[in-house]
């Protein structure tokens, strides 16, 4: 794939931006519907669910901004691009979820201690619609996140799944409150507490890989192996001594050391390094850049490695 063809390929975050915008619109509508249903239907579980949906809207807006920022090309001050902005946004989403969990927990405990009216039956109809919509939205956003390999978009998908779970908990709590009658109103509030716990767990699931990316952990080991294999396919490359990959949003940056013939000229070694870079990027579009350090081959060790490889194959 030549450079001109690569330039015409839309940046992976463009698809993420479209998906996120759809999520923002749907979550905003559901938040309003749930808030009104909870207020007029006497259900704090539904109000808590509305708070969670409002958090969805806020975090999705943060994600949209982050994706726009991470799609910016490298510049003088950011030679590796702006991909880390996406991981920062994922951390922000997790923090927003944790705050929402705290608010819901605090208010649920208050309502358990203060008696209130039994929720209205029509709140169940609202919740059935919400659960169905959010589950479909979760699958839609997760599919996009997997396709563009975006941790933040996947995090946003789990945000929608957590909303579906909290709505399901609210449905169970309200059903118990309605069927049980007087004295069972607190089932609605216990459902809200359960929702808060689910939200907090999701916050941890989201923040852990995001922090790993910010700390340059090797979050995709199989990609590292694939990159090494591609580099060793290039003619005149004796061996890949070191290979490290770093995730930068939806893209990756590679740093590697390769062995070449020690008698080669600097120009020849430079050309091989470019061949390695081009070969890797042609096969793996998610690779943003490849930094290749050329070293003179240790021929004795190289010959021993080849000999060991032949013996291993003959024994198989």
N, C-alpha and C positions, 0 to 999 in steps of 0.2 A: 504494500500500500504506500503510494507516494505522498509527499507532504501536502500537495494540492487536494488530494482525495481526503486526507485526514482533516484538513481545514473545513471541509464541507459537512463533516459529521457533527451533528448537534451535540453540545456538551451534555453529559448524562444528567446534570442537575436540572436541565430544562424540563425533563419529564417529571422530576421530583417537584418542581415548582408548580406545574399544572395539577398534580395530585394533591399537593398541600393546599392549594387554593380551593379545590373541591371540598376538602376536609374542613377548611375554615368556614365556608358557607353553610354546610350541613350542620356542623357542630353549633354554630351561632343560632340557627333556627331551632335546633333541639334544646339548647340551653334556655331559650325564651319560653318554649312550650312547657318544659319541665318546671321552670320557676313559677309560671302562672298556675300550672296544675297543682304544684305543691302548696302554694299560698292559698288558693281558693279551695283545694281539696284536703286541707289539714294534714299534709304528709311531710314530715321533716326529712324522711328518707328521699323523697322526690326532690325536695329543696337541696339536700346534700348532693344529689345526683346532678342537679342543675349547676351547683358550684363546680363539680368535677368537669362538666361540659364547658363551663366558662373557662376553666383552666386549660381545656383542650384548645379552645379558640386562641387564648393567649400564647400557649406553647407553639401552636401551628403558625401563628404570626411570627413568632421568634424564629421558627424553623425556616419560614419563607424568606425572611431577611438573611438568615445564615446561608441558605442555599444561593441566594443572589450574590452574596459576598464571596462565597467559596468558588463560584464560577468565574470570578475575575481572573484574568491571565497573570502570570508572574510579572513583577515589575522590579525596579531598582531596589526597593526596600524589602520586597518579598520574593526573592529569586526562586523559591520553591512553591510559589502560588499562595492562595488563601484558603486552602482546603481545611486547615485546622479550625477555621471558624465553625465548620459543621460540628466538630466534636464539642466545641465550647457551647454550641446551641443545645446539643444533647444533654450536656451537664445542666444547662439552664432549665430544660424541660423537666429533668429529674428533680431539681430543687423546687420547681413550681408544683410538681406532684406531691412532694413531701410537705410543703406548706399547706396545700389543699387537704391532705390527710390530717394534719394537726387541727385545722379549723373544723373539719367535720367531726373529729373525735371530741373536741372540746364542746361543741354545740350539742352533740348526741348525748353526752353525759348530762348536760344541763336539762335536756328535754326528758331524759329518763327520770330525773328527780322532780320535774314539774309536770304533773298530769296534763294531758291535752285531749282534744276530740279525736274520735276514730276517723281515719282517712276515708275520703269519699270513694265509692266503687269505681267511678270513671277514671281514677288515677291508674288503675290496672291497664286500661285500654291504651293510655298514653305510654306506659312502660313497655307493653308488647311491641308497639310501633318503634319505640326507641331501641330496644334490644335488637330487633331485626335490622334496622337501618345501620346501627353501629357495628354489628357483626359483618355486614356486607362491606361497610367502609373499611373495616380492619383488613379484610382480605384484599381489597383493592389497593390500599396503601402499602401493605406488606409485599404484595407482588411487585410493585414498583421499586420498593426498597431493595428487594433481592436482585432485581434486574440491573439496577444502577449501583449495587453494592454500597448503599448509603446507610451508615449506622443511625444517623439522625432521622431519616425517613422511616426506618424500621422502628425506631423509638416512638415516632409519632403514631405508627400503626398499633403498637402495643398500648399506647394511650387510648386509642379508640376501643381496643379490646377491654381495657380496664373499665371504660365507661359502660360497655355492654354488661360486664360482670356486676358492676355496682347497680345497674338498673335491674338486673336479675335478682340481686339481693333485696333491693327495694320492693320488687314484685312479691317475693316470698314474705317479707315482713308485713307489707300492707295486706296481703291475703290472710295471714294469721290474725292480724288486728281486726279485720272485717268479720271473719268467721267466728273468732273468739268473743268479740263484743267487748263490753265494759271490762276493764282490767287487763286487756291484752293490747292496749294502745302502744305500749312500750316496744312491742315487736317491731314496729316501724323504726324506732330509734336504734334498736340492736342491729337491724339491717344496715343502718347507716354506719354503725361502728365496724361491721364486717367490711363494708365498702371502703372505709378508711384504711383498714389493714391491707386490703388488696392493692390499693393505690400506693401504699408505702413499699410493698414488695416490688411492684413494677418500677418504682423510682430507683431501687437498687439495681434491678436488671438492666435498666437503661444507663445508669451512671458508670457502672463498672467497666464496660468496654470503651466508653468514651474517655475515661481517665487513662486507660491503657493506650489509646491512640495518642493522647496528648503527651504521654511519657515515652512514646516511640517503642512500645512493645511490639514484638512480632506477632501481630494479631491474625495473620493468615499464613501459617507455616507452609501449607501446600503450595502457595504462590512462590515462596522462596525456592522450593525444590524445582518447580516448573521453570523458573528463571535460570537456574543453574544449568538445567538440562538444555535449554535453548542456547545458552552461551557456549556450551561445549560442542554444539553442532556446527559452530562456525569454524571454517578451515583455518588452521594454524594456531588454534587455541588448544594448548596441551592440557590445561586443567583450570578449573575455577577454584582458587584457593579459599576465598572468602566471598560471602554473598549475604547482604542484609537488605531487607525491605522495610520501608516505613509507609504507613497509611497517611494520606493527606486528603481527607474528605472522601470523595468517591474514587480518587486516584491513588497511585503508589509511586514512591521514589526508590530507586535501587542503587546501592553502593556495592561494588564488587572488585575483587582483585583477580586478574587472570594471568596465567603463565604463557609466555610465548618463547620462541627460539631466542636464546641469548645473543646470537650473532646477527639478529635483525637490526636494521637501521631504525632510528627514531621515527622516521617518516612511515616505515612499514608497520611498526608497532602502533602508531597513531591511526593508521588506516584500519588495522584489525579491530582496534577499540571502537571505531565508528561502525564497523560491520556488526560487531556484537550488539551495540546499542540499537541499530536499525533492525536487526533480526528479532530482537526481543520485542521492540515496540510494534513491529509489523504483526507479530503473533498475539500480542497482549495489549490491546488498545487502552486498558486501564492503567498502563505504566506511563506516568507523566515524564519521567526522565531517568536516565541510567548514567551513573558516574563510574567510569571504568579506569581502574589503576592497573597499569601494565608492569609485570615483573618478569625478569629472566627466569626461564624454566630451570628447575633443579632436575636435570635429565636422569640422574641416577634414581632419584625417588620416583620420577615419572615412569621410567622403565620398570621399576619394581612394582608400581601400581598396576601397569598394564599386564605384567606377568601374573600378579595375584588375581587380576580380573579373568585372565584366560584360564587359570587353574580352577577358579570358582565356577566358570561356565562349563568346564569339562567334567566337573563333579556333579553337575545338575542333571 
